[in-house]
Amino acid sequence: MKKIKYIQKLFSLAALMLVMFACAPEIDDSVDIGQAPTEDQLDFTATPTAAKPNIIEIKNTSKIPGIINWDFGNNQKGKGESATVEYPFKGTYTIVMTVYSKGGSTSKSKTITIANDDMSMLNTPMYTALTGGASNLAGKTWVFDQYHEGHFGVGPIAGSTPEWWSCPAEGKTKSCLYSQEFTFTQVGIKMVWKNNGSVYTNENGRQALATLGYPNSVVPGDGDFDVTYAPKAAYTFTLKESEKTITLSDGAFFGHYAGTSTYQIISLTEDEMYLRCASTVETGNAWYYRFIPKEKNVKPVIIIPVQATPLSEDFEGTTDKVEFKFEDMGTLTNPHYFNPAPVPVNTSSKAFLYQKTSAFYSNIYFAAKTYKFDLTEQNKVKMKVYIPSYNDYLGTYDVAGSWISVNQLQRQVAVKLQDSSLGGNAWTTQTEVVKANLATDKWIELTFDFSSVSTRQDYDKIVIQFGAEGHAAPGIFFFDDFSFDK
């Protein structure tokens, strides 16, 4: 029994030693480092350079070998036997050297005093681009370049582009991503982060933030997560021009959480800051962020040409010359249906079968993709319509709301001109022409005259609606020989 207990103690000791070594930096087994170092065995020098006293050359002079880590006291860290560190601002800095050996680790610190500011050390292209220069005491504010494609994306860690996914322009308007603002000030090396109380991340990031004490999140309209996160009043930053990296202090990050505060600078100019980071919460992922100065984050004005493009469709061919889209239309709707009455004034073999459903706003429409209608040149919609008598024009049906005064199917057709850029609010600026109380069971030629709005240049959409809107009455209608011209 004693022998078994002795063996158990040996296993416990071995496991403890394994944990200790796993927590320390990797040591080369070929180096005989010996016992754990003591502080009296450690030493280093910190010598101002002859050219600039604000540049300090730091060198390990310890009596024993080991893995050397540095904290330079200015929010910069390093590894290796020596380092050259810049201290642009006067003050007292504590340099800490930590030596790791197989036996453990020990640290030694020294303080250095920088007598004077040396702003020339910050008068470099990157610092000036990032902060606006030493004379810009208010700093320079950067935001996501939301109005241009590719401002946010992800790709493989071994790659150099967001090849897996690249955010389209305004692709995250329903999240908190575009509320993130970062103001960099050169004097004092200060960064102020504003974000309206939330940061953006994905599932892995959400879980990581929860373990850091930020458990509250919501799913925004753009997906993934907005996590409640209030930044500190101010941070510092480290810009390493030789390595092209920027590191934010105190765990800060650029609005999207990927587990890191250090970013590779792909591009940093007066008008663009394009960054890349290696995610620590998703192995193998690299995230990309493009920022621009806040004052330049203006939605581009896209000038859409106004032109006269005559439209005509007789529905006889197999290829549509005018591409109509359907909104809540019935399954019987068919642009190439048989003419229900091939007699004058319409002897063609095919016509458009229009099936209104019980949806309140059933209709079809055409929208120009690259231009607005020139109504000075073309302002008349013409078509032949056929109103069947077999529809139920007497029954009453549900309506969309109290503002709808008609609850029966109507023997009518309406044509509307709308501005498609307004989306669901296009009806608010529309112009509508209605032909009502039409005769049944015969083809009728109709002209919808929009010459009264010939000076409008915002319309690019034609809506055709049979039977009136706002009620649930269904019906079948036909039209043919559509045109939009002079």
N, C-alpha and C positions, 0 to 999 in steps of 0.2 A: 504493500500500500504506500509506504514512504517513497518507494522508487517511482510509482505512478505520479505522486504529487510532485516529485522533483522534476519529472519530464514535463508535467503541465506548466510548472514555473518557467522552464526553459522556453517552451512555446510562447508563453505570454511575453517574456522578455524579448524574444525574436520579433514578435508582432509589433511591440512598442518601438523597437529600433527601426522596423520597416516604415512605420508611420513617420518617425522623425526624419528619416532620409527622404521620404516622399515629399515632405513640406519644404525642403531646402532646394536651392538650385542644383542642377545636375553636375556632379563632380566626375572628372575623368578618372577612371580606376587606375590608369597607368601612373598617376601622380601620387606620391606618398606624402599626403598632407599632414598626417600625424594626429595629435590630440586637438581638442577644441582650443581655439586661440583665446588668449587673455588680452585685455585692453593694453597692457604694457608692452605686448608684442606688436601692436599696431601703430602705424604712423603714416602720415602723408604730408606733402608740402603743398602750399597754395601760394604761388608766386605771380605777382603782376608782370605782364609782358613789358618789355622796354618801350614798345610803340604806343601802347594804350594801357594805362593802369587799371582801367575798368574791365580788361580782359585778363582772366586769371588762368594760369596753367596749373593744373592739379595733378599730382603724381603719387602713387602708392609707394611708400618706402618701408613697408612692414618687414619684419624679420622672418615671417613665415609665409608660405604660398597659400593661395585660396582663390575663391571666386569673389570678385570685387563688385559691389553695388554702391552707387552714389546717390545721395540726395543733396543737391547743390544749394538748397535753401531759397531758391527763386522760382519754385514750382517746376523746376526741371530735374529730371533724374537721368542716370546713366549707368553703364556697365564698362568694365575694363580697367586696365592698369593706370590709365591716364585720361585726362580730358581737358579741353580748353573751353572755358565757360565765359559768357558775356554777361556783365552786370551794368546795364545802361544807367541805372539810377543809384544815387548815393544811399547809404544805409549800412546796417550791420546784418550780415548773413551768416547762418550756421550751416556749415558743410558737414554732412554725416557720411562716413565711410563704414560699410558693413562687409566683413569678411566671413564667407561661408566655408566651412571645412566639413569633413566627414564626422567630426566630433561635435559639431554645432556651429554657432555663429556668434560674433561679437562686433560691436560697433564702437567707433571712436569719432568724436566731433571736434571741430575747431570753428572759431568765428573769424570772419574777415570783415574789414571795414572799407567801404568804398567812399572816398571823400567827396566826390563831385558827380553830378549828373553828366552824362556824355550822350546828348541827343543825336549826335552824328551817327551813333551806332544803330539808331532806328531810322535814319534817313536813307532807307533802301526802297527799291521798287515795291517789294511785297508789303512791307509795313505801311508804306504810303497808300498803296492800293486798298489795303484792308481797313485802315483807320481814317484815311483822308489827310494824314500828316500830323506832325506835332502841333502845328498852329490851329488845327481843327479841334478845339477843346470840347465841342459837343459830341465828337465822335461821328462815326459813319454807320448807318443802320442798313442791315441786309435782310432780305426776305426771299422766300421761294419765288422763282421765276415762273409763276403759275400760268401765265398766258401763252407760254410756249411749250411745245412738246418736248419731253425728255428731262424735265426738271427734277424728276424723282424716279428711281428705278433700281433694279436688282439684277445681278448676274453672278456667274461662278467666281469663286475666290481666285481661281487661276487665270481668269480672263481680265479684260481691260475695258469692257463696255457693259452696259445693262442689257445684255442680250436676252435674258429671260423675260423681262417685262420693263417697259418704259411708259411712264405716265403721260397720257395725252394732255393737251392744254386744258386747264381748269378741271382736271380729272379728279381732284380731291376737294371740291368746293363744299361738300357736305360734311367734311371732317374738320378737325382743328388745325390741320397742317399749315394752312395759309395764314393763321393767326400768329405764327411764330415770328418774332423779330429779335435780331441780334445786333446790338450797338457796340462797336469796338472803338476804344479810345486809346491813342498812342501814349499820351502822358499818363503814367500810372499803370499802363498795360491792363486796362480794365475792360470787362465785357458785361453788358447789362442785357439780360434775356427777359423778354415779355412774351406771354403766351395765353393770356386770358384764362389761365387756370387748368389747361389740359395739354397733354402731349399725345402724339399718334404712334401706334405700334401695331404689330401683328400678334398672333396668339402666343408665340414663344416670348416675345417682348413683354406681353401683358403678364404672363406668369412670373417672369424675372422681376418686373416692377412690383408685383404683389409681395414677393419675398423681401423686397427692399422697403416695404412699408407703404406702398401705394396700391391698395387693393380695389379702389373704386374705378369702374370703367363702364362705358356704354358703347353700343355698336352704332356708329353714325351711318348716314345714308349711303356713304361710299364703301362701307364694309370695314373689316378689321376693328380696331378699338381706339377710342379716345379715352385716355386714362387721366384721372384727376392728379395734377402735379403742379405745385406752385414753386417757381424758381426762387433762389435766394436774391437778395437785393442787388448783389453784384458778384462777379467772378473775375479771375485773372485768366490770362492765356499765354501760351508759349508758342511762338512762331519760329520754327527752325527752317531757315531759308535753304541751308545746304542740303537738308534732308527732304525739304518740301513737305513739311508736316505742320499741323496746328493742333495743339492740345488745349482743351478747356479744363479749368480747375474744378475741384470739388465734385467730380462726377457729372458735370454739365454735358449736354449733348445738343445737337442741332435739331431739336424738335421732334425727330423720329428716333425712338429708342431702339438701338441695336447692341447695347451693352458696352459701348466704348466711348471714350472722350477724345480719342486721337484720330485724326483724319489726314489722309494723303491729299495734298493739293495737286489737282490735275491742271487747274488754271486759276490764276489770281491776277486780275487786271482791274483797272478803274471801274469797269462795267460788269464784271462777271467773277464769281467765285464758284468754281466747280470742284467738288470734293468727293472722295471715295473713302469708305471705311470697311474694315473687315468685321463682320458681326461676331460677337462672342456668345450670342444666344442661339445662333443657327450656324452650326459648323458647315463651312463651304460656301457661305453667302457673302457677297460684297454689295454694299448699298451705295448709291450715287445720288448726290444732291447738287442742284445748281441754284445759286442765289444771285440776285441783282440788287443794286441800291434801291431802297424803298421808294424814293422819289421817281424812279424810272419804272416802277411796277405799274404800268398803265396799260389797260386793255387796248390792243391795237385797233385802230379804226379801219375796218375792211370796207373798201369802196366797191360796191356791187354795181356793175353797169346797168343802165336803163336802156332797154332795146326793144324794138318791135320784131317779134318772131311769130308770124301767123301760125295758127294751129288748126288742124282739120282732121277729122276721123269719121270714116263711114262704116267701120267695123266689118268690112268685107274680107280683108286680108287676114293672114295667119299671124302677122306681126303687127302689134299695136303701134300706130304712129303717135298717139297721145296716150301716155301711161297714167291711167286713173288708179288711185289708191282707194281702199275701202275702209270705212269706219263703221263698225257694228252692222255690217250688211249681212243679209241672209245667204245661206249656202246655195240658193238657186241663182244668185247674181251671176250673170254671164255676159261678157262683152260681145260674144259672137253667137247669140241665140237666133233662132229662126224668126223672121218677121211675122208677127201675129196677124197682119192684114196687109199683104203685098199688093196694095192698090194705090192709085193716086191719092195723096201727094207723095207716097213713098212706096215705090215698087221694088226696092232692093230686097235681096234674099235674107240679109242678116240685120239684126238690131241689137241694142244693149238691153238686156233684161235686168231691171233694177228691183230688188226685193227689199223693201223696208221691213225691218224687224220690230219687235216690241221695245227695242232700245229707244230712249227719248231723243237721241240726236244721231240717228242713222243717216249716212250720206256717203257720197264719193267725192274725190277731189283730185285736181292736178296741181302740182307745185313745181315751178321752175327752179332748177338747182343752181344756176350760175348767173341769173339776171333778174331784174325787176321789170314789170310790164311798162312799156312806153304807151300810155293811154292816149297820148296825143295822136299816135299813129294807128292804134288799134284799140277800140273801146266797145265793140259789140260782140256779144256771144249769141250765136244762132244755133238752133236745133229743131228737129221735128220730134214731137212727143205723142204718145198714145196712152190714154187714160182708160183702162178697162172698167166696164160697168160692174163687173162681178166682185170688185172689192167691197168691203163693208164700210160704207160712208155714214151709216146711221148709228152704229154702236158707240157707246161712250167708254173711255179707257182712262187708266191712271195717267197723271201728269207729273212732270218733274218738280213742280212747286206751285205755290199760289200765284206766281207771276205769269203762269201759262193760262190763258183764257180759253183756249180751244182744246177740247178733249176728244175730238173725232178726226178720223182720217179725212184729209181734204183733197179735192180734185185740183191740185195745183203743183207747180214746180217753182223753186226759188234758185237763183244763181247769186252767189256771193263772191266778192273779191276781198281777199284778206292778206295780211302781212304774216308770213309763216314764221318769221323770227320771233314773234310774240308767243309762240307755242300755244298753250291752252287758253291764253288770253287774246288770241287773234280775233275773236268775235268783237272785242271792244272797239276796234277801229275799222270794222268791215263796212262795206257798202253792199246793200242787198236789193235786188230787183225780183219781185214776185209776180207770177202770172197765175191768177186764181180763178176758180169757178169755170174750169175748162170743160169742154164737151167731151163726152165719153165715146169709146168705140170708133174712133176715127183719128187719123193722123192730122196733126196741126203744126203749122210752121210758126215758130216763135222767135222773136228778137229781143234780147235783153240789152238795153242801151245804157252804157256807163259813161257817156260823153259828159255828164254833169260833174264827173270827178277826173277829167282828163289831165288835170295838173298834178294829180297824186303820183308819187314816185316810190311808194313803199309797198305796193301790192305785187305779189308773186304767186298767188294761190287762187284757184278757181274752185269753189265748192258748189256741187249740184245736189239739191235736196228735194225729193218728191214727198207729197202728202202732208207737209208741215212738220215742225219740230216740237219737242217738248211733251209729246204724248206717246203712249205705248201702242197705238193702233198700227197693225201690220198692213202691208199692201204690196201689190205687184204693179209695176209701171214699165214703160218702154220709151227709149229715145234713140234717135239716129241722126246721122249727118251733122255732127257737132262741128262748130268752127268758132274761132276767136280771131277777128280781123277788123278791118275798117268798117 
